[in-house]
Amino acid sequence: MRSTQIPVVRRVHLTPYTELLERIGAPVDRLLSKAGLPLREQPGAVYVSNRRYFEFLDLAARSQGIRDLGYQAGMRVGRSRLSKNLATRIDQAPSLYVALKCFQRDIHADANRIVTALVERDDRLLFVQRSSSDAGPVGWETSEQLVAMMFLDIVRHFAGEYWFPAEVSTRSEFIPLGALDVLPDTKWRGGELSLLIPVPRHILFLPPQGLPVQADERNVPPPLPSLDDFTDTLREVLKGHLADGTASLELAADIVGTAPRTLQRMLAGNETSFSEVVDRARYEVASSLMADPTFRIADVAHAAGYKSPTNFSRAFRRVSGVTPREYRRLQR
């Protein structure tokens, strides 16, 4: 059976927004919960639903009256909240051209519905981003602002802190006043088909000039599964919902964008079932946390979505052949 691609975003891309919202005293956990997203401290929450990600951005910007939320978040953190791997590759790139290639390629890998491109035109290189069809009007506007500010920070790391693009085209018709202050000589065009930022060809060879960013150590992601694999992607998204007990068939169907019975048929066509997907997600979360001796067995059981350590131990042994305590002892 042909698999359906599930639109997902790596959860680290929420960090710039949640940090800014916390600073102004916004109820971040309540906003995350209302958007149907796992809370920040839940182990295993590496990926989130693309649609719910944009629902959170839309809800946060509207409820807090911050239409330039993406701009503020982007100006504050720049590229520092990219995954550590990507931030390091950008900082160590031999030239601006290589750094922009890394950014364009890896941002796409972190969000499988984002459409970006680097287009060579005469004396310019154009960075183009098209918004996701899952995004609401304020959601994509906010995401577009953040990407633009991250891109600006990357170019300035090579071209100097005072560099500015001659023009910026955005899909949104709203241009943040702060952006006009920071880039007063840039010509802004709103209401276009996509975000478009030109970079002059003559600066593409420049080596890095600024200091490396201090990327958050927590932003070291695990290896990416194939985001084209239906069951692998579903399992990764469900991991973030295990601890709060919301990893249900109904939630999974909502993430995929279909009815529960249709999802069951889709999984059967991939020679698996919903219970098997959840069981494997639980085991992967548990075995990962078991490698950290600071996690008690009871804590691991809760993170994997089990109501009691006894139930967890029984299920873990059914998959691995050993109890959690034996597994931890053998890993030493």
N, C-alpha and C positions, 0 to 999 in steps of 0.2 A: 504493500500500500504506500502511495506517495505521501511523505510527511508534510505537515504544515509548519512553516516557520513561526515560532512564537516570538513576538516583539518584546525584547528585554533591554534593560539598561543596567550596567554595573552600578551597584548601590553607592559606590564612592562618589558618583557625580551628584548625589544629594548633599554631600558634606558642605560645600560652600554656602548653600542656602540655609541649612540647619544651624551652622555656626553663626551666621549673620542674624537669623531669627532669634537665637538664644541671647545674643548680645542686646537685643532690644526688648527682651522679656516676653516674646511671643510664646504661646503654648505649643511648643514643637511636637511633643508626644501626642497631644490631642489632634493636631493637624495631620500627623502621619497616620494615626489610627483612623481618622475620618476618611482619609484617602485610601484606606485599605492596605497600608504599607506596614511591614514589620518595624518594630522600634529599633533604635540605633544599636542597643547593646546586645541584641539577639545574635548568638553565634550562628554562623552559616549563612547570614543574609548577604550574600555576595551579589546576587542579581535581584532585580525587582521588575514587575510588569511595566512595560513602556507606557501603557495607557494610564496606569495608576501613578506613575512618576509625574506625568504631565498634569494629572488631576491635582496632585499635591502642589505643584508650582502655581497652578491656577488658583487653588484655594488659599494658599499662603499669600500670594500677591493681592488678591481681592480682600481677604479678611483683615489684613494688616494695612491696607491702603498704600501699598508700596508698588506702584506700577513699574518702577525701575529696579526691582529686586535683583534681576540678573546682572544689571550694570553694577550695582553696589557690591554684590558678591564677587563679581569678576575683578573689579578694581581693588578689592581688599586682598584677595588671595592669588590673583593672577594664575600662573601655572602650578603653584605650589600644592594644589589639591588634586592634581592629576595623580594617577597611580605612581608610586615611587619608581617603578621600572621605566615608565614613559618619561617622567621628569628627568631621570638620569640620562636616558638616551638623547633627549633634547639638549641638555646642558653639555654633554660630551660630544655632540655632533661637530664635525670639523667645519661645517659651514651652515649658514642660514638655510640654504636649499635642502640639505639633508635633514635638518631639524623640522622643517615644514613637511617634508615627506613622512617623517616619523609621526608627526601629529595627525596628519590627514589619514594615514593608514590605521593607526592604533585607536584613534577616536572611533573609527568605524567598527573596529573589533570590539570595543566596549559597549557599543549600542548598535544592534544589528539592523535597525531601521533608519539610522541616520544616513543621509546621502551627502557625501562631501567629495570634492574633486579639486585638483590643482590643474589649472588650464593655462598653457603657455600662449600668450598673445603678444606678438611684436616685441615691444620692449618691457613687457610686464608679465608677472605670474599672478594669475587670479585664483584666490581661494574662494570656493563656492560651497555653500551649505544649503540644502533644501530641508524644510521642516517636515517632521513626521506627520503622517495623516492621522495619527492617534492623538495629536495635541489639540487642546482647546485654544481659543484665540489668545488668552493671556499666558497660557502655558508655553506655547511655542515662542511667544514674544519674549518671555523671561529667559528661556533656554538660548534663544538667539543672542540676547544681550551678553550672557555669560560667555558663550563661545567667542564672540567678537572681542571681549576684553582679554580672554586667555590668549587668543591669537595675537593681539597687540603686544602683550607681555612677552611672548616668544620672539617676535620680530625685534623688539627693543633690547632683548638680551644680546642680540648680535649687532643691531644697527645703532644702539645708543638709546638712552632713556628719553631723548627729546624727539625721536623719530615719530612721524605721523603719516598716515596714508593720505593721498591727495583726495580720495573720495571713498565713501562707504555706502553701499546699497543694502537696504534691509527690507524684508518682507513686511515688517510692521511699519505702520505709518507714524507710530509714536517714537520720537527721538528724545531720550533722556536729557534733561538740561545739564546734568553733570557731565555727560559725554561731550556736549558742546563746549563746556568749560575746559575740559581736558584736551580736546582736539578742536580748538577754535578755528584753525585754518583748513580743516577737513570739510569737504562738501558732502552733505548727507542727503541721500535719496531714499525716502520712505515709500512703501506701497509697491515694492518691486516683487519679482517672482521668487527671489531667494536672497540670502545674505551673500554679499560679494565684496571682497576686500582685495584691491590690487597691490602688488609689491613690485617695485621697480627691479628690472633684471640686474641692474648694475650693483645692487647690494646683496644679491643672493650668494656671492662667494665669501662674504664676510665671516670671520671666525667669531666665536663667542667673546663678548666684552664684559658682561656683567658677572656677578658672583652666582654660583650654583644655588638653587633654591633648597631650603630645608624641607624636603618632602616628608610628609607624615609617615612615620614608620608603620602605622596601621594600614597604610594604603599599599601594602605589598600583596597583590592579589594572587590567588592560586592559579595554576595553569588553566587557560580557557578551555572549556569543552567546545565541541563543534556547535556553534549556535545555529547550524542548519539541522542538527539532530533533534527531532521533536521530543523524544522521551528524555534525553540528557538535559535539554534546556528546561523542560517542565520540572524535572527533579531539582535542578539548581535553584529555580525560583521558589519552590515549595520549602526548601531548607529554612528560609527565613521565617516561615509561618509555623514551624513545628513547636517551638517553645510556648507560643501563646495559644496553641490548640486550634488554630483556624485552618490547618491544612486539610480541608475537606474536598470532596469531589465537586461540590458547588463552587468553591473558591477556584479550584483548578480549571473548571469549565469557564468561569468568568475571565481568568487570565488568558486562556486560549481564545476566548471570544466565541464560544459555542454552547450548546445545551449539554447537560451532564450525560445523557444517553449517547449523544453523538461523540462526546469525548471517550466514553467507554468503548465505542466501536472503533474509534481511531487508535486507541491503545491496543485493542485486540488485533487490529491490522498490523501493528508493530510488534506483535507476539509478546505482549505484556499486559498488565492490568494496573488499575489505579493503586490497589493495595501493594503490589510489587514495587511500584514507583516510590510510594511513601516509605516502605520498609527499607529500600536501598538508600533513600535520602537520610533516614534516621541512622542507619549504620554508618554512612560516610561522615555525618556530623559527629557521631559518637566516637568513632575510631580516630578522627582528627583531634578531638578534645582529649582523648585518653592519653595522647602523646605528651600532654602538658600536665605535669604532676601537681600543679597548683589547683587543678579542677578535681573536686571530690566526685566520687561515683554518683552521689545523689544529684550533684550539679549537672553532670553529663547526662543523666537520665532525664532531667527536666529540659535541658537544651534540645534533646532529641525527641521530646514530645511524649515521654512516658509519665504516667501518673504516679508510679512508684518505682524504687530501685529494683524491687523483685521482678516486676514486669519487664523492666529494662534488661536485667540480667538474663532472664529466660529468652527474650527475643534476641539478644546479642549472641548468646550461645547457639541459638538455632542457626544463625548465619555463619558465625566464625568457628564454631566447634569448641570454644573455650569461654569461660566466664569473663566479665570485664576485669576482675582482679587478676586472673591468670594472664589475660591479654596484656595488661599493664606490666606485669612482672616479666613476661617474655620479651617486651619491647626494650627493657633496660639494657 
